[in-house]
Amino acid sequence: MFIASLAVASMAYRRTERVLHRLAVRHAAIIAAAAELAAESGMDAVQIVPVAARAGIAAGTVYRYFPSKTDLVAALVAGIAEREVAAIRRAGAAAPGPLSALAAAIIVFSARAVRARRLALAVLAEPLEPHGDPPGLQYRRALVAEFEPRIRAASEGGHLPEQEPARAAAAVVGLLIEGLLGPLAPRTLRESERDAVRELALFALRALGVSDARARGLVVQTAWPADE
């Protein structure tokens, strides 16, 4: 009797594992489909029916995971923000000092954003509603939260002039987004993206108070992020 009960419990556990795995796979497929549409045509293209068609499932299934487009977009932006912030943290952790970590954070974010420019613009700047905040506002806040302690550490270490780190971090994030992704940003060819990122990183470091020669050295020495 006891052995039979164990067998039943084991079967139920395996069924639960299979169900959870299937749910996770489907969730990932929906998010991937939403990301593809946003990368192709912007946030307006992220609608339940087209996402369902891209993912190869019924629209009703998408609604079971995400009751509205707002919920779907929020999950898409949160996932991208988590991934990109993790990349910034890895780059900063590998840097030899606070100023190098700041330069690495600037270049890694910028290079990854310009590499996937349409998607980055969609999640960081495009509103869901004509007069609403962009869904990427939380993503921007997460970026500011990453840059702020790096600016503070570099300033406290005597590598930057004294300044208010939170305000400086917000200015750097705005500078990078507008300079690389905004409507006034020059459109670069693939082969000139590296030059565009390095030029803007140099500008950001100078704006924070790094001398020209030191800023140029940091930009040249910072490793370029590999394609994923």
SVG drawing of the C-alpha trace seen along z (x, -y; Angstrom):
<svg xmlns="http://www.w3.org/2000/svg" viewBox="-9 -68 55 70">
<polyline fill="none" stroke="black" stroke-width="0.4" points="0.0,0.0 2.8,-2.4 4.8,-1.5 1.7,-2.0 1.2,-5.4 4.8,-6.3 4.3,-5.2 1.2,-7.4 2.9,-10.4 5.9,-9.9 3.7,-9.7 1.8,-12.9 5.1,-14.7 6.3,-13.7 3.0,-14.9 3.3,-18.2 6.9,-18.6 5.8,-18.0 3.0,-20.5 5.2,-23.1 7.8,-22.6 5.1,-22.8 3.8,-26.1 7.3,-27.5 8.1,-26.6 4.9,-28.2 5.4,-31.3 8.9,-31.7 7.5,-31.2 5.0,-34.0 7.6,-36.4 10.0,-35.5 7.2,-36.1 6.4,-39.5 10.1,-40.4 10.4,-39.5 7.4,-41.6 8.7,-44.6 12.1,-44.3 10.5,-44.2 7.8,-46.9 7.9,-48.5 5.6,-48.2 2.4,-48.8 2.9,-45.5 2.8,-43.6 -0.8,-42.6 -2.3,-39.4 -3.5,-37.9 -0.2,-38.5 1.8,-37.3 -0.3,-34.1 0.2,-33.6 3.9,-34.1 4.2,-31.7 2.0,-29.1 -0.7,-29.0 -4.3,-30.1 -5.0,-33.7 -7.0,-32.3 -3.9,-30.6 -2.0,-33.8 -4.8,-35.5 -4.5,-32.7 -0.9,-33.8 -1.4,-37.6 -4.9,-39.0 -4.1,-42.1 -1.5,-43.6 -0.3,-45.7 0.5,-42.6 2.3,-41.1 4.4,-44.2 5.2,-44.5 6.6,-41.0 8.5,-41.5 10.2,-44.7 10.9,-43.2 12.6,-40.2 14.7,-42.4 15.7,-44.8 16.7,-41.8 18.9,-40.4 20.6,-43.7 21.2,-44.8 22.8,-41.4 25.1,-42.0 26.1,-45.4 26.8,-43.9 29.0,-41.2 31.0,-43.7 31.4,-45.9 32.4,-43.0 35.2,-42.1 36.7,-45.6 39.8,-46.3 38.6,-49.6 35.6,-51.9 36.3,-54.1 36.9,-51.1 33.7,-49.5 31.7,-52.7 33.2,-52.8 32.4,-49.1 28.8,-49.6 28.4,-52.5 29.9,-50.6 28.2,-47.3 24.8,-48.9 25.3,-51.0 26.8,-48.3 24.0,-45.8 21.3,-48.5 22.6,-49.7 23.0,-46.1 19.3,-45.5 18.3,-49.1 14.6,-48.7 13.9,-46.4 15.8,-48.7 14.0,-51.7 10.6,-50.0 11.1,-48.8 12.9,-52.0 11.0,-54.8 7.7,-53.8 4.5,-54.4 1.6,-52.0 -0.9,-54.8 -0.5,-58.2 -0.1,-60.2 1.1,-57.5 4.5,-56.7 6.6,-54.3 6.5,-50.7 10.3,-51.0 10.2,-53.6 11.0,-50.9 13.8,-49.7 15.3,-53.2 15.1,-53.3 16.9,-50.1 19.7,-51.5 20.0,-54.6 20.2,-52.3 23.1,-50.5 25.0,-53.6 24.5,-55.6 26.7,-53.5 29.4,-53.3 29.5,-57.0 29.5,-57.4 32.3,-54.9 34.4,-56.6 33.8,-60.0 34.6,-58.8 37.8,-57.2 38.9,-60.6 38.5,-59.5 35.6,-61.9 34.9,-65.4 32.3,-65.7 28.8,-65.5 25.3,-64.2 25.4,-60.5 21.7,-60.0 21.3,-63.1 24.5,-62.3 23.3,-58.7 19.9,-59.9 21.8,-62.3 24.0,-59.5 21.1,-57.1 19.3,-59.9 22.4,-60.8 22.9,-57.2 19.3,-56.5 18.8,-59.7 22.3,-59.6 22.0,-56.0 18.3,-55.3 16.3,-58.6 14.7,-60.1 17.6,-62.6 20.4,-60.0 22.3,-59.4 21.6,-56.1 24.8,-54.1 25.7,-51.2 26.6,-47.9 30.3,-48.4 30.3,-51.9 28.2,-50.9 31.4,-50.4 32.6,-53.9 29.3,-55.4 29.2,-53.6 32.8,-54.6 32.2,-58.2 29.2,-58.5 30.9,-56.7 33.8,-59.1 31.3,-62.0 29.6,-60.6 32.9,-60.1 34.0,-63.6 30.6,-65.0 31.2,-63.2 34.5,-64.9 37.1,-62.4 40.0,-64.0 40.1,-63.5 43.2,-61.4 42.0,-59.2 38.5,-58.8 40.0,-57.8 42.2,-55.2 39.2,-53.7 37.1,-53.5 39.9,-51.8 40.7,-49.4 37.1,-48.3 36.4,-44.9 33.6,-44.9 30.7,-42.7 30.4,-39.5 27.3,-38.7 24.8,-36.4"/>
</svg>
